[in-house]
């Protein structure tokens, strides 16, 4: 790492990611990878490398019925990061 030009940026990215990382896990195999609160709304995201269909956790949907749910994959990830 000491010989890389981007060591500082990698370190910052790692620490910020660890600080903001949160997920929803029921302990019974149901999870949501990322939950974002934006202007009073909950946005739930599931990350899949492939185009696999994924259903929202029934526990999460029951607890937060107004939350939106989006599966993010390599085909649509740019929509998430607004590039």
Buried (B, 14 or more C-beta within 10 A) or exposed (E): EEEEEEEEEEEEEEEEEEEEEEEBEEEEEBBBBBBBEEEEEBBBBBBBEEEEEBEBBEBBBEEBEEBEBBBBBEEEEEEBEEE
